[in-house]
């Protein structure tokens, strides 16, 4: 098992993970980053029409090795 750290940014608040979570490998940590994004988008949807979410995964040494992001763009369609 190795410890991985997940730094998040929702466009308003950036949060550096100082605790980390143990996973058996990098692939498992990458999958966890995707799950974190899913939770983040669920929490932020009611707040705005345009959202940019990011997760950076760092290894035990603190070196970033993976970045995942989601962008949501909502636009009102004018009615004729």
Secondary structure, 3 states (H helix, E strand, C coil): CEEEEEEEECCCCEECCCCCEEECCHHHHHHHHHHHHHHHHHHHCCCCCEEEEEEEEECCCCCEEEEEEEEEECCCCCCC
